[in-house]
Structure formats: C-alpha cells, structure tokens
Amino acid sequence: MGKSGAGKSSLCNAIFQSRVCATHPLNGCTRQAHRLTFQPGERRMTLVDLPGTGETPQHDQEYRALYSQLLPELDLIIWILRADERAYAADIAMHQFLLNEGA
C-alpha cells in the first residue's frame, strides 16, 4: 500500500524478477487488486498489488472500500513511501483509516 506512483508495482516486479505488474513513470496504472502468488520452498505467499492513494478524493473513497474488503485476508501490510518526497499527509490519513478498520 502507499501513494500512487510510490513504487508498489515496481517492488512486485523486483521481487518476481519480471514485469508482472504494469508501471508508468508518470501515471498510476493499478486500478484493482492484483494478486501475485509464489512458493519459496514449502510455503506459499501471495502479494497483493493495490491501487495507490492520493490521486483524487473519488479514487481514495473507492480504494478505501477495496482496502476495507481486503483487510481480513491480509497478514501483513507493507506501506511504500517515496524516498524523494516529504508530503506524508495522505499516507498518515490512510494509515489512520486502516488502523480504525482494524489493521
């Protein structure tokens, strides 16, 4: 999870060492949950690439509903922050929302 353009899909591509998620240098590409499953050894793990926050209030409202729906399935949330940005208000607001939802 994280803001649109933070690198969530790029991280998935790096983990899988191939282009399993679409990326764009300027615009967010992910509009729905994208499940990626791999099996390191005897265990199976599913990563869920999610749409990013902070694009528009309408998208944020839509994505909050998606996040609320997915939260019960998740064992771990990895929040991606851009290293070259200090404007974290949208990140903090979404973090608080997730905590209120039981994350």
Stockholm file with secondary structure:
# STOCKHOLM 1.0

chainA/1-103         MGKSGAGKSSLCNAIFQSRVCATHPLNGCTRQAHRLTFQPGERRMTLVDLPGTGETPQHDQEYRALYSQLLPELDLIIWILRADERAYAADIAMHQFLLNEGA
#=GR chainA/1-103 SS CBBTTSSHHHHHHHHHTSCCSCCCSSSCCCCSCEEEEECSTTCCEEEEECCCBSSCHHHHHHHHHHHHHHGGGCSCCCCBCCTTCCCCHHHHHHHHHHHHTTC
#=GC SS_cons         CBBTTSSHHHHHHHHHTSCCSCCCSSSCCCCSCEEEEECSTTCCEEEEECCCBSSCHHHHHHHHHHHHHHGGGCSCCCCBCCTTCCCCHHHHHHHHHHHHTTC
//
